[in-house]
Amino acid sequence: MNRLRTDDGHFIDPSTGELRTSVEAVITNEGLLSRNYYDHSGKLKCWSSDSNTPDSSVPLEDRESARCIDCVQNIKSATGYKSKPCKFYTTISLVQENSLTACSLRIGGASLFAKSINKMTLYQYRDYLKSNKEQLHTVLTEIYLSQVENLSRIYFKPVRPLTQEELTNIQQLNEAAELNPFKEQYMTYVIKNVIADWPRINQPYKWSDEQNRSVPCASDAPGASYELGFIMDLDQAKELYGLMKTAWDEKRKTDKAYAKYDDLKMTFKKQDGGTYKGTSRIKAAYESGPTDVPDQYDIKNNKLDKDFELTHKSLVHIQVEFVPYKKTQNSPGGISLRLKAVMVKKLAPKVSRESPFEAEEDGFVAGNSSDSPFTAEDTNDGFESNVVPIQSAPEPDPFADEEPAAEPVKRKKKKEEPQASGEDLSSIIDEWGSE
């Protein structure tokens, strides 16, 4: 989602860059009351997404208390500051009236709780509307900046109630953008003309230690997900990494919880022949419930059945979301590629992963038998959906000699090569081809 920023007493329009002293918008969500604490050097030390307890991603050594209410950083002047070092904030969602574009706006504590004469902070404004039987999302609001003791504060005042038609339009816009206080909006991207690598997206799968492979499972099983590996050439890998790095840098710039993280690491796995393997996945269930099977389409945009089984080495387009994730003990943080949809350009013949051999034209072929788990295939026939035919089967795959990477139960971390800080994108990606 675009972010409406402030600078030197002005709002900066996220679409045009225009400077404004005020904007008229519909506030679609007031956000979650949160906290963050910066030390004297300006380094983010601790934060809370619910304003009650430190976030689970805060390092244990940086947590000064198990509860925000008991923390010394929540006491005025307790550590030498004139005010409480730990500050409140929230991030609201809104739709601008002039352009009908959705964006977010961060509101600091002084614009949430402070009492003013003839001005209303966010929570004052919310309560004022309630007393007049209105809500934030039913009124067009003027959001403006005002100088108070040399600081810009954000205030709110009503312009007019929305018409029924406007309410419907805003509701449809919200549904299209899936705006809610718990779900962030992410950049989407279509990765074109890559080779599917052992896709598992027709149903949920999880890793089985006993069988040493991924197996079908229920959507609520621990670790259940839909996953699609893909093989790309060097140029595709460079372009994708560049876009992911841009999303990562933007997250570090706009979200204080990410500000202290390092540059984005290159996570693609180099294959024999100079190609690279990436992975896109989505959990089979979140706290809100099960996720849908990723949509699959043929080249005419006909939607395929949910249980359609994409085959290994098929040629595909993949739609993904760039989803930032936080640093953990086992990861430096980064961008995951959340799988959204797949277009099948050429469907490869189905093969058994257990067989280490490629099919051959000449040689022994067993007779058809009901006891065999395999069926004969005519290599002259191409993929055809149940609606329209697609293209014929692909030419011999350029990666046909590549062995599929096994998925071990436990994998030791590969020792990372040291990387100089501040190394630019071109110097990073140019090294890939020389390995």
Secondary structure, DSSP 8 states (H G I E B T S, - for coil): -EE-EEETTEEE-TTT--EESEEEEEEEE----EEEEE-TTS-EEEEESSSSS--TTS-GGG-S-SSGGG-GGGSTTTTS-SS-SEEEEEEEEEEETTT--EEEEEEEGGGTT---SS---HHHHHHHHHHTT--GGGEEEEEEEEEETTEEEEEEEEEEE--HHHHHHHHHHHHHHT-BTTB---EEEEEEEEEEEEEEEEEEEEEETTTTEEEE--TTSTT-EEEEEEEE-HHHHHHHHHHHHHHHHHHHHH-GGGTT--------EE-TTS-EEEEEEEESEETTEE----EEE-TT--B--TT----TT-EEEEEEEEEEE--BTTB--EEEEEEEEEEEEE------TT--S---SSS------TT-S-----TT---B-SSSB-----SS-TTTT-------SS----------TT--HHHHHHTGGG-
